[in-house]
Amino acid sequence: MDTETGKNEVHILWMNADPSVAYNMVFMYAGNAVRNKWWDEITVILWGPTQELAVQNQGIREHIKELQNLGVKFSACMTCAIELETKEDLEQMGVEVIRWGKKLTDKIKNKDNIIYV
């Protein structure tokens, strides 16, 4: 249970920009989790180079859109997005771009459900 929202939710911190990791872990787990209602809310956080992968790879973009249509939320680190110049592209894809540093730190300290990939 997330201590901030009180919801049964999970965050997938997606840091590995290998497309195989995206397809065979991040997207597979998030898709199955939403379809099988394992969590009330699923959020994938794009961190660092995964943002570049998401905006540059058509297949990745299509999978993100599919999962968004199923109800998976996608969010991205604002600082990374500014430094990597991906902010506008991510926002056009419907990815929330926010400052995650403090929020992620609080979630870690509160032992909220986070999967690190």
Protein Blocks (a to p, Z undefined) as FASTA:
>chain_A
ZZklopacdddddfbfcfklmmmmmmmmmmmmmmnopafbdcdddehjllmmmmmmmklm
mmmmmmmmnopacdddfklmmmnopmmmmmmnopacddfklmmmmmmmnopacddZZ
